[in-house]
């Protein structure tokens, strides 16, 4: 009743464990190369065992992503803050939202410490099933370039794929071979989502969406986006240092964000670009930004 998927990682090859897992009672193995095993063992040879694991996991947990509105956020910076902003806004409006990210996984009141920004496929599908079973309507998650490259999110069609920004990072022998490969992996999200929400201020945004298969929407501070932020200024009240800005374009209102920094205006604008699809009243968005807190990101301690 157990299947073992042989995955070749950067430091260890699961194919080396075949004799051990068969001795432990495994009766089926998924492999990428020809192997010799005793009679009675089912061997399934595939081109990519990580991709196979992703599709198997989707099926094993009965395709839980289809039971949720799915938001996947990719980018070098801003993923964590933006996911928390989106969860906060949605939940303030009565939409039960799960979160998967760098810091933790949140399923209702349950908190699970995160090992990877984007969990391995089996673990990810398990979390999505738990969220669906717990009555979540939405999941917002960080989608790393590694998660895309290693097929951790394969099998999910996101309702909304989101790009924050990109800069040289995660380039090395165990990650990406070059900035171009890193950028390509980020771009894969926009071939597996229905609507792409893009930071048009990033100089590489055209490379990110060049092979996209989704509808594209844009946001930014430069004046080119469909949703824009203008008239930025710092404000201080008691122990809060934050930002004021005006939202314009396809929406029109003033925001007071209780986190400082122009980069956080980008994050907030990104969150607004996502949450507007959920028919949330503007007053609820405004109120949410006055109370948002992100664990480990510019937290205020009195």
Backbone as CSV, one residue per row, in Angstrom:
resi,resn,N_x,N_y,N_z,CA_x,CA_y,CA_z,C_x,C_y,C_z
1,UNK,0.808,-1.224,0.000,0.000,0.000,0.000,0.831,1.260,0.000
2,UNK,2.143,1.166,-0.195,3.016,2.339,-0.134,3.812,2.470,-1.431
3,UNK,3.894,3.693,-1.945,4.725,3.959,-3.127,5.852,4.906,-2.712
4,UNK,7.052,4.664,-3.220,8.211,5.519,-2.933,8.639,6.202,-4.222
5,UNK,8.761,7.513,-4.177,9.165,8.289,-5.348,10.647,8.630,-5.216
6,UNK,11.441,8.185,-6.164,12.891,8.421,-6.129,13.197,9.781,-6.751
7,UNK,13.649,10.700,-5.917,13.961,12.058,-6.379,15.456,12.297,-6.253
8,UNK,16.051,12.837,-7.304,17.473,13.187,-7.266,17.596,14.642,-6.838
9,UNK,18.165,14.873,-5.671,18.357,16.228,-5.165,19.762,16.720,-5.441
10,UNK,20.107,17.884,-4.876,21.437,18.450,-5.124,22.520,17.702,-4.350
11,UNK,22.144,17.058,-3.231,23.134,16.362,-2.414,22.862,14.866,-2.241
12,UNK,21.695,14.418,-2.652,21.321,13.019,-2.384,20.378,12.524,-3.472
13,UNK,20.545,11.264,-3.846,19.717,10.661,-4.889,18.839,9.577,-4.277
14,UNK,17.527,9.774,-4.346,16.580,8.810,-3.778,16.680,7.424,-4.391
15,UNK,17.228,7.324,-5.613,17.399,6.012,-6.240,18.349,5.122,-5.411
16,UNK,19.239,5.761,-4.636,20.178,4.996,-3.809,19.482,4.309,-2.632
17,UNK,18.220,4.664,-2.369,17.496,4.124,-1.224,16.554,2.970,-1.609
18,UNK,16.570,2.566,-2.881,15.566,1.604,-3.349,15.604,0.302,-2.544
19,UNK,16.788,-0.285,-2.339,16.872,-1.552,-1.594,16.350,-1.387,-0.170
20,UNK,16.657,-0.258,0.444,16.211,-0.028,1.829,14.691,0.075,1.899
21,UNK,14.072,0.830,0.965,12.617,1.017,1.063,11.878,-0.274,0.701
22,UNK,12.450,-1.062,-0.211,11.821,-2.340,-0.536,11.903,-3.298,0.653
23,UNK,13.009,-3.257,1.369,13.152,-4.082,2.579,12.148,-3.667,3.647
24,UNK,11.765,-2.384,3.620,10.814,-1.873,4.615,9.361,-2.145,4.222
25,UNK,9.151,-2.763,3.051,7.800,-3.164,2.680,7.150,-2.374,1.567
26,UNK,7.868,-1.430,0.983,7.316,-0.681,-0.150,7.114,-1.630,-1.332
27,UNK,5.985,-1.503,-2.024,5.666,-2.422,-3.120,5.660,-1.752,-4.493
28,UNK,5.818,-0.425,-4.527,5.838,0.286,-5.816,6.831,1.438,-5.739
29,UNK,7.585,1.634,-6.786,8.551,2.740,-6.823,8.396,3.506,-8.126
30,UNK,8.595,4.823,-8.035,8.613,5.696,-9.209,10.066,6.112,-9.414
31,UNK,10.589,5.881,-10.611,12.017,6.113,-10.874,12.195,6.913,-12.162
32,UNK,13.405,7.465,-12.321,13.754,8.172,-13.554,14.687,7.350,-14.435
33,UNK,15.239,6.268,-13.885,16.171,5.458,-14.666,15.864,3.982,-14.435
34,UNK,16.368,3.147,-15.323,16.101,1.713,-15.206,16.746,1.149,-13.956
35,UNK,15.996,0.324,-13.236,16.511,-0.306,-12.015,16.118,-1.780,-12.030
36,UNK,16.873,-2.595,-11.289,16.576,-4.023,-11.175,16.024,-4.277,-9.775
37,UNK,14.843,-4.862,-9.722,14.218,-5.190,-8.436,13.660,-6.610,-8.514
38,UNK,13.317,-7.158,-7.352,12.779,-8.519,-7.320,11.377,-8.555,-7.900
39,UNK,10.931,-9.751,-8.224,9.587,-9.945,-8.779,8.533,-9.478,-7.785
40,UNK,7.425,-8.967,-8.331,6.319,-8.542,-7.477,6.347,-7.068,-7.104
41,UNK,7.399,-6.367,-7.500,7.498,-4.929,-7.227,7.079,-4.161,-8.476
42,UNK,6.193,-3.198,-8.312,5.765,-2.362,-9.438,6.764,-1.221,-9.623
43,UNK,7.306,-1.099,-10.827,8.255,-0.025,-11.151,7.621,0.870,-12.209
44,UNK,7.513,2.143,-11.922,6.952,3.120,-12.863,8.081,4.075,-13.239
45,UNK,8.543,4.011,-14.484,9.633,4.881,-14.918,9.060,6.115,-15.605
46,UNK,9.485,7.287,-15.160,8.996,8.556,-15.688,10.188,9.421,-16.097
47,UNK,9.886,10.446,-16.862,10.955,11.363,-17.275,11.383,12.258,-16.121
48,UNK,10.411,12.664,-15.282,10.685,13.619,-14.209,9.904,13.185,-12.964
49,UNK,10.608,12.637,-11.990,9.906,12.086,-10.822,9.350,13.182,-9.918
50,UNK,9.954,14.369,-9.927,9.378,15.482,-9.152,8.008,15.876,-9.721
51,UNK,7.946,15.955,-11.033,6.669,16.297,-11.680,5.642,15.202,-11.418
52,UNK,6.084,13.939,-11.483,5.188,12.819,-11.190,4.658,12.915,-9.761
53,UNK,5.544,13.221,-8.812,5.132,13.363,-7.411,4.070,14.457,-7.263
54,UNK,4.258,15.566,-7.996,3.293,16.673,-7.911,1.914,16.232,-8.393
55,UNK,1.857,15.582,-9.551,0.562,15.133,-10.083,-0.054,14.049,-9.199
56,UNK,0.783,13.143,-8.698,0.295,12.095,-7.794,-0.290,12.707,-6.527
57,UNK,0.382,13.715,-5.998,-0.062,14.351,-4.752,-1.383,15.083,-4.952
58,UNK,-1.523,15.769,-6.102,-2.800,16.432,-6.411,-3.936,15.416,-6.384
59,UNK,-3.714,14.270,-7.042,-4.754,13.245,-7.124,-5.003,12.597,-5.768
60,UNK,-3.908,12.319,-5.022,-4.019,11.626,-3.737,-4.889,12.414,-2.756
61,UNK,-4.743,13.736,-2.769,-5.515,14.586,-1.853,-6.790,15.135,-2.511
62,UNK,-7.154,14.586,-3.689,-8.397,14.929,-4.385,-8.430,16.391,-4.833
63,UNK,-7.342,16.847,-5.405,-7.259,18.157,-6.059,-7.800,19.291,-5.173
64,UNK,-7.203,19.500,-4.002,-7.742,20.505,-3.065,-7.662,21.940,-3.573
65,UNK,-6.691,22.245,-4.456,-6.562,23.625,-4.965,-7.804,24.045,-5.741
66,UNK,-8.521,23.061,-6.318,-9.727,23.377,-7.083,-10.879,23.797,-6.175
67,UNK,-10.747,23.524,-4.889,-11.803,23.855,-3.924,-11.553,25.197,-3.246
68,UNK,-10.484,25.882,-3.646,-10.094,27.165,-3.059,-9.852,28.179,-4.174
69,UNK,-9.979,29.466,-3.853,-9.432,30.506,-4.714,-7.944,30.583,-4.400
70,UNK,-7.116,30.457,-5.412,-5.674,30.348,-5.181,-4.935,31.596,-5.662
71,UNK,-4.076,32.122,-4.793,-3.248,33.298,-5.097,-1.792,32.888,-4.901
72,UNK,-0.988,32.950,-5.957,0.435,32.628,-5.871,1.259,33.871,-6.139
73,UNK,2.151,34.209,-5.203,2.955,35.429,-5.313,4.422,35.056,-5.465
74,UNK,5.047,35.521,-6.549,6.464,35.286,-6.774,7.195,36.607,-6.884
75,UNK,8.528,36.577,-6.671,9.329,37.795,-6.713,10.508,37.655,-5.769
76,UNK,11.532,38.463,-5.974,12.699,38.397,-5.094,12.367,38.970,-3.721
77,UNK,11.720,40.110,-3.698,11.375,40.778,-2.440,9.864,40.996,-2.363
78,UNK,9.359,41.082,-1.149,7.976,41.499,-0.942,6.952,40.384,-0.844
79,UNK,7.373,39.128,-1.108,6.396,38.028,-1.104,5.745,37.868,0.269
80,UNK,6.570,37.815,1.303,6.044,37.557,2.648,5.105,38.668,3.093
81,UNK,5.557,39.914,2.991,4.733,41.038,3.429,3.420,41.078,2.664
82,UNK,3.493,40.887,1.346,2.275,40.968,0.538,1.294,39.854,0.889
83,UNK,1.786,38.636,1.128,0.870,37.551,1.482,0.142,37.858,2.792
84,UNK,0.861,38.395,3.775,0.221,38.740,5.051,-0.789,39.872,4.876
85,UNK,-0.447,40.844,4.044,-1.394,41.936,3.770,-2.678,41.398,3.155
86,UNK,-2.530,40.521,2.170,-3.708,39.966,1.493,-4.556,39.161,2.476
87,UNK,-3.905,38.307,3.258,-4.650,37.507,4.249,-5.391,38.421,5.223
88,UNK,-4.732,39.477,5.691,-5.339,40.389,6.669,-6.565,41.095,6.079
89,UNK,-6.420,41.602,4.859,-7.531,42.316,4.219,-8.713,41.364,3.998
90,UNK,-8.437,40.184,3.470,-9.514,39.235,3.172,-10.222,38.787,4.453
91,UNK,-9.444,38.490,5.474,-10.065,37.999,6.715,-10.836,39.103,7.440
92,UNK,-10.360,40.350,7.328,-11.101,41.467,7.912,-12.462,41.624,7.231
93,UNK,-12.557,41.108,6.008,-13.818,41.185,5.260,-14.622,39.896,5.349
94,UNK,-14.206,38.985,6.226,-14.968,37.772,6.464,-14.671,36.623,5.520
95,UNK,-13.555,36.707,4.781,-13.175,35.641,3.850,-12.072,34.816,4.504
96,UNK,-12.377,33.589,4.877,-11.409,32.750,5.585,-10.278,32.357,4.639
97,UNK,-9.047,32.684,5.054,-7.902,32.592,4.147,-6.752,31.837,4.796
98,UNK,-6.238,30.837,4.096,-5.033,30.146,4.527,-3.807,30.816,3.933
99,UNK,-2.641,30.594,4.572,-1.396,31.219,4.108,-0.269,30.198,4.133
100,UNK,0.536,30.193,3.080,1.722,29.330,3.001,2.900,30.218,2.617
101,UNK,3.947,30.242,3.463,5.052,31.138,3.140,6.330,30.846,3.895
102,UNK,7.259,31.786,3.800,8.604,31.643,4.343,8.605,31.456,5.857
103,UNK,7.727,32.162,6.556,7.739,32.151,8.012,6.951,30.975,8.568
104,UNK,5.738,30.777,8.052,4.842,29.779,8.626,3.717,29.448,7.653
105,UNK,2.992,28.397,8.000,1.754,28.025,7.316,0.623,28.283,8.302
106,UNK,-0.419,28.985,7.858,-1.554,29.312,8.718,-2.807,28.660,8.167
107,UNK,-3.397,27.770,8.967,-4.639,27.082,8.599,-5.624,27.325,9.737
108,UNK,-6.523,28.278,9.561,-7.401,28.663,10.666,-6.566,29.177,11.822
109,UNK,-6.717,28.595,13.005,-5.939,28.996,14.180,-4.614,28.240,14.276
110,UNK,-4.407,27.255,13.412,-3.194,26.434,13.488,-2.033,27.121,12.790
111,UNK,-0.864,27.089,13.459,0.363,27.649,12.894,1.400,26.545,12.785
112,UNK,1.994,26.399,11.604,3.012,25.382,11.360,4.272,26.098,10.877
113,UNK,5.403,25.878,11.546,6.655,26.497,11.112,7.032,26.002,9.721
114,UNK,7.526,26.919,8.899,7.872,26.576,7.510,9.319,26.133,7.405
115,UNK,9.550,25.093,6.576,10.922,24.662,6.278,11.396,25.269,4.960
116,UNK,10.496,25.351,3.988,10.807,25.957,2.687,9.785,27.049,2.404
117,UNK,10.184,28.050,1.620,9.221,29.076,1.207,8.014,28.418,0.543
118,UNK,8.280,27.529,-0.408,7.235,26.743,-1.063,7.487,25.283,-0.721
119,UNK,6.578,24.622,-0.004,6.827,23.243,0.422,6.914,22.285,-0.755
120,UNK,7.492,21.099,-0.498,7.500,20.037,-1.499,6.065,19.674,-1.858
121,UNK,5.865,19.111,-3.042,4.527,18.932,-3.604,3.586,18.167,-2.680
122,UNK,4.052,17.057,-2.107,3.174,16.246,-1.256,2.728,17.056,-0.030
123,UNK,3.679,17.740,0.594,3.363,18.545,1.781,2.431,19.688,1.412
124,UNK,2.701,20.343,0.284,1.868,21.458,-0.168,0.424,21.008,-0.382
125,UNK,0.236,19.893,-1.073,-1.128,19.410,-1.338,-1.827,19.002,-0.041
126,UNK,-1.044,18.473,0.909,-1.593,18.142,2.232,-2.113,19.391,2.932
127,UNK,-1.329,20.487,2.877,-1.763,21.753,3.489,-3.034,22.274,2.812
128,UNK,-3.073,22.204,1.485,-4.243,22.702,0.753,-5.497,21.902,1.123
129,UNK,-5.339,20.587,1.288,-6.483,19.767,1.703,-6.951,20.161,3.107
130,UNK,-5.982,20.373,4.017,-6.350,20.788,5.370,-7.098,22.120,5.350
131,UNK,-6.667,23.035,4.479,-7.342,24.336,4.367,-8.760,24.180,3.843
132,UNK,-8.921,23.365,2.803,-10.262,23.141,2.253,-11.168,22.489,3.297
133,UNK,-10.623,21.504,4.031,-11.396,20.813,5.060,-11.751,21.739,6.220
134,UNK,-10.887,22.744,6.470,-11.123,23.684,7.573,-12.076,24.813,7.188
135,UNK,-12.560,24.787,5.940,-13.524,25.800,5.505,-12.915,27.063,4.954
136,UNK,-11.622,27.019,4.589,-11.002,28.194,3.974,-11.608,28.413,2.585
137,UNK,-11.778,29.671,2.235,-12.266,30.039,0.908,-11.117,30.328,-0.053
138,UNK,-9.999,30.800,0.519,-8.877,31.302,-0.282,-7.579,30.792,0.333
139,UNK,-6.562,30.579,-0.502,-5.202,30.400,-0.010,-4.314,31.407,-0.728
140,UNK,-3.474,32.085,0.052,-2.469,32.986,-0.524,-1.109,32.410,-0.158
141,UNK,-0.240,32.255,-1.156,1.027,31.584,-0.879,2.180,32.209,-1.649
142,UNK,3.356,32.097,-1.037,4.585,32.496,-1.704,5.002,31.362,-2.642
143,UNK,5.310,31.723,-3.873,5.755,30.739,-4.859,7.188,31.100,-5.245
144,UNK,8.133,30.343,-4.741,9.542,30.649,-4.991,9.968,30.145,-6.362
145,UNK,11.083,30.681,-6.848,11.628,30.206,-8.119,12.033,28.739,-8.004
146,UNK,12.532,28.340,-6.819,12.872,26.934,-6.587,11.615,26.064,-6.652
147,UNK,10.530,26.570,-6.068,9.268,25.836,-6.087,8.762,25.608,-7.493
148,UNK,8.960,26.598,-8.358,8.555,26.471,-9.756,9.512,25.554,-10.524
149,UNK,10.815,25.745,-10.299,11.821,24.950,-11.012,11.725,23.467,-10.646
150,UNK,11.431,23.183,-9.373,11.426,21.806,-8.883,10.026,21.187,-8.866
151,UNK,9.093,21.800,-9.603,7.751,21.232,-9.802,6.954,21.063,-8.511
152,UNK,7.244,21.866,-7.498,6.484,21.745,-6.247,5.040,22.216,-6.412
153,UNK,4.815,23.154,-7.333,3.458,23.686,-7.527,2.816,23.175,-8.827
154,UNK,3.479,22.233,-9.486,2.915,21.653,-10.710,1.573,20.988,-10.388
155,UNK,0.616,21.171,-11.290,-0.714,20.608,-11.085,-1.710,21.600,-10.522
156,UNK,-1.230,22.775,-10.112,-2.124,23.828,-9.611,-2.311,24.867,-10.708
157,UNK,-3.553,25.207,-11.009,-3.826,26.367,-11.853,-4.286,27.486,-10.922
158,UNK,-3.414,28.481,-10.750,-3.728,29.574,-9.828,-4.793,30.488,-10.439
159,UNK,-5.692,30.939,-9.589,-6.625,31.962,-10.043,-5.883,33.269,-10.302
160,UNK,-4.915,33.572,-9.420,-4.140,34.815,-9.558,-2.661,34.504,-9.338
161,UNK,-1.851,34.816,-10.348,-0.402,34.757,-10.215,0.122,36.177,-10.128
162,UNK,1.054,36.417,-9.201,1.457,37.793,-8.882,2.976,37.915,-8.935
163,UNK,3.466,38.985,-9.560,4.906,39.275,-9.637,5.196,40.584,-8.913
164,UNK,6.079,40.518,-7.898,6.430,41.729,-7.138,7.627,42.453,-7.753
165,UNK,8.731,41.751,-7.948,9.952,42.358,-8.498,10.999,41.260,-8.662
166,UNK,12.110,41.588,-9.317,13.200,40.610,-9.413,14.541,41.333,-9.412
167,UNK,15.505,40.740,-8.710,16.888,41.228,-8.694,17.788,40.012,-8.496
168,UNK,19.076,40.113,-8.840,19.958,38.940,-8.759,20.013,38.362,-7.342
169,UNK,19.617,37.120,-7.207,19.558,36.441,-5.910,19.403,34.947,-6.191
170,UNK,19.686,34.113,-5.195,19.481,32.668,-5.324,20.215,32.088,-6.539
171,UNK,21.392,32.642,-6.829,22.180,32.149,-7.957,23.426,31.469,-7.398
172,UNK,23.561,30.188,-7.704,24.680,29.425,-7.160,24.552,27.966,-7.533
173,UNK,25.516,27.135,-7.107,25.558,25.731,-7.554,24.324,24.908,-7.175
174,UNK,23.676,25.224,-6.048,22.513,24.438,-5.622,21.190,25.158,-5.874
175,UNK,21.243,26.310,-6.573,20.002,27.037,-6.846,19.883,27.280,-8.348
176,UNK,20.118,28.505,-8.806,19.990,28.800,-10.237,21.372,29.085,-10.831
177,UNK,21.571,28.628,-12.058,22.891,28.760,-12.687,23.179,30.182,-13.136
178,UNK,22.130,30.990,-13.365,22.307,32.352,-13.864,21.069,33.178,-13.535
179,UNK,21.201,34.494,-13.690,20.049,35.374,-13.479,18.964,35.079,-14.512
180,UNK,19.386,34.732,-15.728,18.414,34.435,-16.790,17.575,33.205,-16.428
181,UNK,18.235,32.181,-15.861,17.480,30.995,-15.451,16.548,31.327,-14.286
182,UNK,17.047,32.104,-13.343,16.231,32.546,-12.201,14.980,33.272,-12.687
183,UNK,15.173,34.176,-13.649,14.056,34.950,-14.198,13.089,34.030,-14.953
184,UNK,13.623,33.073,-15.708,12.765,32.135,-16.441,11.889,31.344,-15.478
185,UNK,12.480,30.884,-14.370,11.706,30.095,-13.406,10.582,30.930,-12.802
186,UNK,10.858,32.188,-12.495,9.796,33.071,-11.999,8.662,33.188,-13.024
187,UNK,9.040,33.277,-14.281,8.049,33.507,-15.346,7.099,32.323,-15.524
188,UNK,7.500,31.145,-15.061,6.666,29.945,-15.254,5.302,30.075,-14.582
189,UNK,5.227,30.887,-13.523,3.955,31.065,-12.820,2.878,31.607,-13.758
190,UNK,3.293,32.390,-14.757,2.326,33.053,-15.633,1.923,32.176,-16.824
191,UNK,2.367,30.914,-16.750,1.860,29.884,-17.656,0.959,28.908,-16.907
192,UNK,0.726,29.170,-15.620,-0.173,28.293,-14.863,-1.084,29.096,-13.935
193,UNK,-1.538,30.253,-14.433,-2.536,31.033,-13.701,-3.541,31.613,-14.696
194,UNK,-4.697,32.006,-14.178,-5.736,32.582,-15.025,-5.529,34.076,-15.230
195,UNK,-5.146,34.772,-14.151,-4.892,36.218,-14.221,-3.532,36.512,-13.615
196,UNK,-2.684,37.230,-14.360,-1.379,37.651,-13.856,-1.436,39.105,-13.419
197,UNK,-0.952,39.389,-12.210,-0.934,40.746,-11.657,0.529,41.139,-11.507
198,UNK,0.955,42.149,-12.272,2.375,42.395,-12.522,2.793,43.790,-12.059
199,UNK,3.942,43.881,-11.368,4.552,45.169,-11.041,5.239,45.707,-12.289
200,UNK,4.612,46.679,-12.904,5.113,47.206,-14.179,6.334,48.103,-13.992
201,UNK,6.641,48.482,-12.741,7.812,49.322,-12.476,9.113,48.537,-12.588
202,UNK,9.053,47.222,-12.480,10.278,46.423,-12.536,10.794,46.375,-13.973
203,UNK,12.077,46.626,-14.146,12.652,46.729,-15.496,12.608,45.410,-16.262
204,UNK,12.410,44.300,-15.543,12.389,42.992,-16.198,10.979,42.433,-16.397
205,UNK,9.966,43.273,-16.187,8.605,42.725,-16.221,8.253,42.121,-17.582
206,UNK,8.775,42.690,-18.684,8.454,42.146,-20.006,9.030,40.742,-20.180
207,UNK,10.207,40.494,-19.599,10.784,39.141,-19.658,9.964,38.160,-18.829
208,UNK,9.399,38.644,-17.732,8.603,37.784,-16.857,7.326,37.313,-17.568
209,UNK,6.746,38.164,-18.395,5.439,37.818,-19.002,5.538,37.460,-20.489
210,UNK,6.748,37.333,-21.033,6.860,37.176,-22.496,6.196,35.901,-23.005
211,UNK,6.150,34.837,-22.202,5.521,33.586,-22.651,4.208,33.320,-21.921
212,UNK,3.619,34.344,-21.334,2.438,34.156,-20.487,1.250,33.599,-21.265
213,UNK,0.396,32.874,-20.545,-0.823,32.328,-21.138,-2.058,32.873,-20.428
214,UNK,-1.867,33.883,-19.566,-2.947,34.399,-18.721,-3.310,35.831,-19.120
215,UNK,-4.416,36.284,-18.600,-4.777,37.697,-18.695,-3.809,38.491,-17.812
216,UNK,-3.386,39.680,-18.250,-2.407,40.472,-17.503,-3.025,41.767,-16.986
217,UNK,-2.777,42.056,-15.705,-3.119,43.338,-15.088,-1.845,43.924,-14.481
218,UNK,-1.768,45.248,-14.391,-0.524,45.877,-13.930,-0.777,46.867,-12.792
219,UNK,0.264,47.033,-11.960,0.235,48.044,-10.901,1.629,48.654,-10.785
220,UNK,1.732,49.810,-10.147,3.043,50.421,-9.957,2.959,51.871,-9.532
221,UNK,4.131,52.455,-9.262,4.232,53.854,-8.844,4.627,54.762,-10.000
222,UNK,4.995,54.181,-11.133,5.587,54.965,-12.220,4.568,55.722,-13.048
223,UNK,3.295,55.437,-12.877,2.279,56.073,-13.696,1.886,55.262,-14.900
224,UNK,2.529,54.088,-15.101,2.207,53.248,-16.259,1.199,52.147,-15.933
225,UNK,1.017,51.839,-14.673,0.159,50.731,-14.285,-1.324,51.073,-14.360
226,UNK,-2.149,50.043,-14.459,-3.603,50.246,-14.409,-4.042,50.683,-13.007
227,UNK,-3.323,50.201,-11.996,-3.542,50.618,-10.606,-2.262,51.283,-10.130
228,UNK,-2.378,52.512,-9.635,-1.181,53.296,-9.322,-1.245,53.883,-7.911
229,UNK,-0.057,54.188,-7.381,0.046,54.917,-6.111,0.795,56.216,-6.368
230,UNK,0.283,57.308,-5.815,0.928,58.606,-5.992,0.882,59.373,-4.669
231,UNK,1.558,60.527,-4.647,1.571,61.417,-3.479,2.014,60.692,-2.211
232,UNK,3.136,59.997,-2.303,3.650,59.258,-1.148,4.243,60.212,-0.118
233,UNK,4.001,59.957,1.153,4.634,60.734,2.226,4.692,59.895,3.498
234,UNK,5.721,60.151,4.289,5.844,59.500,5.597,4.920,60.175,6.592
235,UNK,4.385,59.400,7.539,3.667,60.026,8.640,4.017,59.304,9.930
236,UNK,3.850,60.024,11.042,4.146,59.434,12.336,3.004,59.740,13.297
237,UNK,2.580,58.704,14.013,1.551,58.888,15.032,1.878,57.962,16.202
238,UNK,2.129,58.545,17.366,2.537,57.779,18.551,3.750,56.926,18.174
239,UNK,3.639,55.597,18.320,4.795,54.743,18.017,4.785,54.234,16.578
240,UNK,3.815,54.675,15.803,3.689,54.193,14.424,4.405,55.128,13.461
241,UNK,5.258,54.542,12.627,5.847,55.263,11.500,5.318,54.591,10.249
242,UNK,4.603,55.339,9.421,3.952,54.722,8.265,4.015,55.571,7.018
243,UNK,3.197,55.209,6.046,3.167,55.890,4.756,1.739,56.294,4.413
244,UNK,1.603,57.485,3.857,0.345,57.899,3.229,0.535,57.842,1.713
245,UNK,-0.506,57.437,0.992,-0.442,57.507,-0.464,-1.845,57.486,-1.035
246,UNK,-1.939,57.908,-2.303,-3.221,57.946,-2.997,-3.265,56.830,-4.028
247,UNK,-4.339,56.045,-4.023,-4.549,54.996,-5.016,-5.360,55.586,-6.162
248,UNK,-4.871,55.406,-7.387,-5.572,55.968,-8.543,-5.540,54.988,-9.704
249,UNK,-6.241,55.340,-10.752,-6.371,54.441,-11.907,-7.711,53.741,-11.838
250,UNK,-7.704,52.416,-11.773,-8.963,51.671,-11.760,-9.639,51.704,-10.384
251,UNK,-8.957,52.261,-9.377,-9.574,52.534,-8.074,-9.113,53.913,-7.620
252,UNK,-9.822,54.506,-6.670,-9.500,55.874,-6.266,-9.804,56.072,-4.784
253,UNK,-8.758,56.125,-3.934,-8.941,56.395,-2.501,-7.589,56.660,-1.834
254,UNK,-7.633,57.137,-0.601,-6.431,57.446,0.179,-6.144,56.302,1.153
255,UNK,-4.855,56.004,1.351,-4.442,54.943,2.273,-3.439,55.489,3.285
256,UNK,-3.607,55.074,4.540,-2.593,55.280,5.575,-2.119,53.892,5.995
257,UNK,-0.881,53.576,5.641,-0.295,52.270,5.919,0.586,52.379,7.164
258,UNK,0.418,51.470,8.114,1.190,51.584,9.349,2.549,50.890,9.261
259,UNK,3.146,50.903,8.061,4.509,50.405,7.847,5.240,51.416,6.963
260,UNK,6.492,51.761,7.279,7.205,52.766,6.487,7.870,52.180,5.248
261,UNK,8.297,53.058,4.340,9.094,52.641,3.200,8.330,52.608,1.892
262,UNK,8.959,53.142,0.841,8.333,53.118,-0.485,8.085,51.682,-0.947
263,UNK,9.005,50.762,-0.579,8.824,49.362,-0.982,7.542,48.784,-0.387
264,UNK,7.151,49.257,0.790,5.909,48.765,1.383,4.678,49.363,0.707
265,UNK,4.828,50.517,0.068,3.733,51.041,-0.751,3.540,50.116,-1.958
266,UNK,4.649,49.664,-2.548,4.553,48.679,-3.630,3.823,47.425,-3.153
267,UNK,4.216,46.932,-1.956,3.580,45.727,-1.412,2.089,45.946,-1.181
268,UNK,1.754,47.111,-0.619,0.347,47.422,-0.328,-0.461,47.559,-1.616
269,UNK,0.127,48.211,-2.614,-0.568,48.376,-3.892,-0.800,47.011,-4.552
270,UNK,0.189,46.139,-4.431,0.056,44.782,-4.943,-1.099,44.065,-4.250
271,UNK,-1.174,44.192,-2.921,-2.258,43.559,-2.154,-3.621,44.108,-2.582
272,UNK,-3.687,45.400,-2.828,-4.947,46.016,-3.287,-5.322,45.465,-4.666
273,UNK,-4.319,45.344,-5.553,-4.568,44.825,-6.909,-5.144,43.412,-6.864
274,UNK,-4.740,42.636,-5.851,-5.272,41.281,-5.688,-6.669,41.322,-5.069
275,UNK,-6.787,42.043,-3.953,-8.026,41.989,-3.158,-9.221,42.637,-3.843
276,UNK,-8.960,43.503,-4.820,-10.084,44.138,-5.521,-10.932,43.104,-6.271
277,UNK,-10.340,41.936,-6.533,-11.065,40.879,-7.240,-12.055,40.147,-6.330
278,UNK,-12.046,40.477,-5.030,-12.892,39.758,-4.082,-14.065,40.608,-3.586
279,UNK,-14.382,41.665,-4.328,-15.545,42.517,-4.015,-15.520,43.030,-2.576
280,UNK,-14.346,43.476,-2.148,-14.200,44.018,-0.791,-14.432,45.523,-0.836
281,UNK,-15.142,46.036,0.142,-15.425,47.464,0.176,-14.150,48.252,0.462
282,UNK,-14.043,49.426,-0.167,-12.846,50.245,-0.026,-12.592,50.605,1.436
283,UNK,-13.652,50.884,2.189,-13.465,51.260,3.603,-12.809,50.125,4.392
284,UNK,-13.075,48.880,4.014,-12.468,47.737,4.699,-10.985,47.610,4.336
285,UNK,-10.635,47.920,3.088,-9.228,47.919,2.686,-8.473,48.991,3.456
286,UNK,-9.051,50.202,3.518,-8.414,51.314,4.225,-8.207,50.963,5.698
287,UNK,-9.228,50.411,6.318,-9.149,50.061,7.733,-8.083,48.980,7.977
288,UNK,-7.980,48.016,7.081,-7.025,46.917,7.244,-5.585,47.419,7.269
289,UNK,-5.258,48.396,6.427,-3.879,48.880,6.374,-3.475,49.638,7.635
290,UNK,-4.439,50.047,8.429,-4.127,50.712,9.694,-3.812,49.751,10.817
291,UNK,-4.056,48.437,10.592,-3.860,47.454,11.659,-2.964,46.288,11.245
292,UNK,-2.442,46.315,10.024,-1.658,45.197,9.517,-0.363,45.029,10.304
293,UNK,-0.020,43.776,10.615,1.271,43.438,11.215,1.812,42.222,10.488
294,UNK,3.095,42.255,10.168,3.742,41.132,9.501,4.861,40.634,10.403
295,UNK,4.813,39.362,10.734,5.776,38.778,11.655,7.204,38.943,11.134
296,UNK,8.032,39.628,11.916,9.447,39.777,11.553,9.713,40.825,10.492
297,UNK,8.709,41.598,10.098,8.910,42.623,9.063,8.491,43.975,9.625
298,UNK,9.457,44.754,10.106,9.204,46.107,10.631,8.128,46.103,11.718
299,UNK,8.193,45.107,12.585,7.255,45.087,13.717,7.625,46.211,14.698
300,UNK,6.623,46.829,15.277,6.850,47.888,16.263,6.731,47.293,17.659
301,UNK,7.733,47.529,18.477,7.687,47.144,19.899,7.712,48.400,20.731
302,UNK,6.646,48.608,21.504,6.556,49.819,22.347,7.620,49.756,23.446
